Amino acid sequence: MTTTTPPGWYQEPGHTGNGPAMERWWDGTAWTEYTRTAPVAPTAGQQPYGGPPGYAPYPSGDVIGSPGGGNRRPRTVAIAIGVALVVIGGIVAAVVAVGNNNGSDNSATSSNRGPNATMPQRSGGPGNPEQNPQSQNPADPSQPTDPTNPSGGDTAVDVLDGISLPVLDGWTGGTTQDGLASISTGSYTCPGDTSGQQQCSLGGAYSEPAEALKVTATTAEAAAKADITGNAAEAYSSDTYGATTSHQQLQSKAVTVAGQKGYLVRWKVSTKSGTEGYVESLAFPAPSKSSQIVIVRFGFDVSSKAPGQDVMDEIAAGIKADSSGASSGSTGGTGV
């Protein structure tokens, strides 16, 4: 009968004894290319290292060589795992780098942000101290009487309209932050002010383009007539003086102002607080731009301490064409 040797690890045929003992895998019919270092001889009770009959034909253990250039699967698997780890590490590094860059960009953007600073705007509403000569607050830095607006002479220059208002004796005035002219005299606690902090003027005047006052008329006469009601409502606002109980038109006539053909409308108003006042809207074309109508608004209390109507006429006569503000900046002063 024929005897068949079962598959397993067996001593390397032809081993000379030099170097470590080697074993080669027998697949049951022939020697394979797989070899390994021979393990320590088994002790009693251990399974023989060759394995039982019917053991799987693919060798187990660490394959360290193949005489025919055979596959080295365990090393290939190890290399594949190493490459995968390198790739994963690169992905993680890229994600971290992107995260850091995003953080830096956001930080830079935030640091460049700042508050959106805007210059004060003339609202045209009652009680605006910059625009209302009858309700001026000296603490308002936009007022020409503030020391931050330098006193450079005896005129208040309207840069936008190219004119100047005279600053009379005992008056203060200058160019507002909006580039307009404003003058006033005297002050007292406003009738409707319970805090005692809001100051009203005995008399005042300021200039402004008709368009800014929402007056759309294209002639001086039409502009003056259209503005007088709003002027009275602002100069003697109901919040400060109580409701206006009556008004009387004193003048409505053509005049010449700064060499331009203008028109004025003057009223006398009475208020619920008992205060009476003169208001006037004086309109004329801007000397530097005839298509632009300028309106000078006046508001004077009717009082022995307040300036009279004749001072309105004096101020109107002293209005001049003036382009100095376009290059020299704010001008103003205190009349002496």
C-alpha positions in Angstrom: 0.0 0.0 0.0 1.0 3.6 -0.6 1.7 5.9 2.4 0.9 9.7 2.0 2.7 12.4 4.1 0.1 14.9 5.4 0.5 18.7 4.8 2.6 20.6 7.3 5.9 22.2 8.3 8.8 19.9 7.9 12.6 20.2 8.2 14.1 21.9 5.1 15.4 19.2 2.8 19.2 19.5 2.4 19.7 21.6 5.5 23.4 21.5 6.4 23.1 22.5 10.0 24.7 26.0 9.5 22.5 28.8 10.9 19.1 28.4 12.4 17.0 25.4 11.5 14.6 26.1 8.7 11.3 24.4 7.8 9.4 24.3 4.5 5.7 23.8 4.0 4.6 20.4 2.5 1.2 20.6 0.8 0.7 16.9 0.9 2.0 16.2 -2.6 5.0 18.6 -3.1 7.2 21.2 -1.3 6.0 24.8 -1.6 8.0 28.0 -1.7 7.1 28.9 1.9 9.7 28.6 4.6 10.1 29.6 8.3 12.4 29.3 11.3 11.9 26.0 13.0 10.0 26.4 16.4 11.1 25.0 19.7 10.5 21.3 19.9 7.1 20.5 21.6 6.9 19.3 25.1 4.8 16.4 26.2 1.1 17.0 25.8 1.5 19.6 23.0 0.2 19.2 19.5 3.0 18.4 17.0 4.1 21.5 15.1 3.3 19.8 11.8 -0.4 20.0 12.6 -3.0 17.4 12.2 -3.9 15.7 8.9 -6.2 17.8 6.8 -4.7 21.1 8.0 -5.3 23.9 5.6 -2.8 23.9 2.7 -2.0 27.7 3.2 0.8 28.1 5.8 0.4 29.9 9.0 3.0 31.8 10.9 5.5 34.4 9.7 6.7 33.6 6.1 10.2 34.9 5.8 11.3 33.8 2.4 10.4 32.1 -0.8 12.9 30.4 -3.0 10.8 31.1 -6.1 10.0 34.8 -5.5 6.6 33.9 -4.0 4.2 36.3 -2.4 4.8 37.9 1.0 1.3 38.7 2.1 1.8 39.7 5.7 4.4 42.3 4.8 2.1 43.6 2.0 -0.8 44.0 4.5 1.5 45.8 6.9 2.6 48.2 4.2 -1.0 48.8 3.2 -1.9 49.6 6.8 1.0 52.0 7.0 0.0 53.9 3.9 -3.6 54.1 5.1 -2.4 55.6 8.4 -0.3 58.2 6.5 -3.3 59.2 4.4 -5.5 59.5 7.4 -2.9 61.6 9.2 -2.7 63.9 6.2 -6.4 64.3 6.1 -6.5 65.2 9.8 -3.7 67.7 9.4 -5.5 69.3 6.4 -8.7 69.6 8.4 -6.9 71.2 11.4 -5.1 73.6 9.0 -8.3 74.6 7.4 -10.0 75.1 10.8 -7.1 77.3 11.9 -7.2 79.4 8.7 -10.9 79.9 9.1 -10.4 81.1 12.6 -7.7 83.5 11.5 -9.8 84.9 8.7 -12.8 85.5 11.1 -10.5 87.2 13.6 -9.1 89.5 11.0 -12.5 90.4 9.7 -13.7 91.1 13.1 -10.7 93.3 13.9 -11.4 95.3 10.8 -14.9 96.0 11.7 -15.8 99.2 13.4 -18.6 101.3 14.1 -20.2 103.0 11.1 -19.6 106.7 12.0 -21.9 109.3 10.4 -22.1 113.1 10.6 -25.2 114.5 12.3 -28.0 115.2 10.0 -30.4 118.1 10.1 -33.7 116.5 10.6 -35.9 119.5 10.1 -38.1 118.5 13.0 -39.2 120.6 15.9 -36.9 120.7 18.9 -33.7 120.1 17.0 -31.3 122.4 18.8 -28.9 122.6 15.9 -31.6 123.8 13.5 -34.0 125.6 15.8 -32.7 129.1 16.9 -35.4 129.2 19.6 -34.3 126.0 21.2 -30.5 125.8 21.2 -28.6 123.7 23.6 -25.0 125.1 24.3 -23.9 121.6 25.2 -24.5 120.4 21.7 -21.1 120.2 20.0 -22.7 120.9 16.6 -23.6 124.4 17.8 -21.5 127.3 16.5 -21.2 128.6 20.1 -19.2 125.5 21.1 -15.5 126.1 21.6 -14.7 123.2 19.2 -16.0 125.5 16.4 -13.3 128.1 16.1 -14.1 131.8 16.1 -12.4 133.2 13.0 -14.3 136.4 12.5 -17.7 138.3 12.7 -19.6 136.2 10.2 -21.1 132.8 10.1 -20.5 131.1 6.8 -22.9 128.8 5.0 -20.6 126.6 2.9 -23.4 124.8 1.1 -25.1 127.9 -0.2 -22.1 130.2 -0.5 -23.3 133.0 1.9 -22.5 134.4 5.3 -24.7 135.8 8.1 -23.4 138.7 10.2 -22.6 138.1 13.8 -23.9 141.3 15.5 -22.7 142.7 18.8 -23.8 140.5 21.7 -24.5 137.6 19.3 -22.6 134.3 18.7 -22.5 132.3 15.6 -20.5 130.1 13.2 -20.6 127.3 10.8 -22.3 124.1 11.9 -20.9 120.6 11.3 -23.4 120.4 8.4 -21.7 123.4 6.8 -24.6 125.8 7.4 -24.6 129.2 9.1 -26.3 129.7 12.5 -26.4 132.8 14.9 -28.2 133.4 18.2 -28.3 135.7 21.2 -29.5 135.4 24.8 -30.7 132.2 26.5 -33.2 131.1 29.1 -34.7 127.9 30.4 -37.4 126.8 28.0 -41.0 127.1 29.2 -41.8 123.4 28.7 -38.6 122.1 30.1 -39.1 120.4 33.6 -35.5 119.4 33.9 -34.1 122.9 33.7 -31.4 121.8 31.2 -32.9 122.8 27.8 -32.1 126.4 26.9 -34.1 128.6 24.5 -32.7 131.7 22.7 -34.2 135.2 22.8 -33.3 135.4 19.1 -31.7 133.4 16.4 -31.4 132.7 12.7 -29.9 130.0 10.5 -29.7 129.2 6.7 -30.4 126.1 4.8 -31.1 125.0 1.2 -34.9 125.0 0.6 -34.6 121.4 -0.6 -33.3 120.3 2.8 -36.4 121.8 4.4 -38.6 119.9 1.9 -39.6 123.1 0.2 -39.9 122.2 -3.5 -40.8 125.7 -4.8 -38.5 127.0 -7.5 -39.0 130.8 -6.9 -38.0 132.9 -3.9 -41.6 134.1 -3.3 -43.2 130.7 -3.5 -40.4 129.2 -1.3 -40.8 131.9 1.5 -44.6 131.4 1.5 -44.3 127.7 1.6 -41.8 127.7 4.4 -43.3 130.1 6.9 -45.7 127.6 8.5 -43.0 125.1 9.1 -40.7 127.7 10.4 -43.3 128.9 13.0 -44.0 125.4 14.1 -40.3 124.6 14.6 -39.3 127.9 16.2 -42.1 127.8 18.7 -42.8 124.1 18.9 -45.8 122.9 20.9 -43.5 120.6 23.0 -41.6 123.7 24.3 -44.0 126.5 24.2 -47.4 124.8 24.1 -49.7 125.0 21.1 -49.7 128.0 18.9 -53.0 129.8 19.6 -52.8 132.4 16.8 -50.6 134.1 14.2 -50.6 137.4 12.4 -48.9 138.2 9.1 -46.8 141.3 9.4 -44.9 141.4 6.1 -44.9 139.7 2.8 -42.7 141.4 0.2 -39.9 141.2 -2.3 -36.4 142.1 -1.1 -32.8 142.0 -2.4 -30.4 139.8 -0.5 -26.7 139.2 -1.3 -27.4 140.8 -4.7 -30.2 138.3 -5.4 -33.9 139.0 -5.8 -35.5 137.4 -2.8 -38.7 137.4 -0.8 -39.7 137.5 2.9 -42.7 136.5 4.9 -42.9 137.6 8.6 -45.4 136.5 11.2 -46.2 137.2 14.8 -47.2 134.1 16.7 -48.8 133.6 20.2 -48.4 130.3 22.1 -50.3 128.6 24.9 -47.4 129.2 27.3 -47.9 133.0 26.9 -44.7 133.5 24.9 -45.0 135.5 21.7 -42.5 135.6 18.9 -41.6 136.9 15.5 -40.8 134.4 12.8 -39.6 135.1 9.3 -38.7 133.0 6.2 -36.3 134.8 3.9 -35.8 133.1 0.5 -33.4 133.9 -2.4 -31.3 132.1 -5.0 -27.8 131.0 -3.9 -25.2 133.4 -5.3 -23.0 130.6 -6.5 -25.9 128.5 -7.9 -29.0 130.4 -9.0 -31.0 127.2 -9.4 -30.7 126.5 -5.7 -33.0 128.4 -3.3 -31.6 129.4 0.1 -33.9 130.0 3.1 -32.9 131.9 6.2 -35.2 131.3 9.1 -35.6 133.8 11.9 -37.2 133.4 15.3 -37.2 136.3 17.9 -39.2 136.4 21.1 -41.4 139.4 21.7 -39.8 140.7 24.9 -38.0 143.8 26.2 -34.8 141.6 26.5 -35.1 140.2 22.9 -34.0 141.9 19.7 -36.7 143.7 17.7 -37.9 143.4 14.1 -35.3 146.0 13.1 -32.5 143.5 14.0 -34.1 141.1 11.5 -33.8 143.7 8.8 -30.2 144.5 9.9 -29.2 140.8 9.6 -30.9 140.4 6.3 -29.0 143.5 5.0 -25.7 142.0 6.2 -26.1 138.7 4.4 -23.3 138.4 1.8 -22.1 136.1 -0.9 -19.2 134.2 0.6 -17.2 131.3 -0.8 -14.4 131.4 1.8 -15.9 128.5 3.7 -15.3 126.1 0.8 -11.5 126.4 1.3 -10.9 127.8 4.8 -13.4 125.6 6.8 -15.6 126.8 9.6 -15.7 130.5 10.5 -17.6 132.2 13.2 -17.3 134.4 16.2 -18.8 136.5 18.9 -20.0 140.0 18.1 -18.3 142.7 20.2 
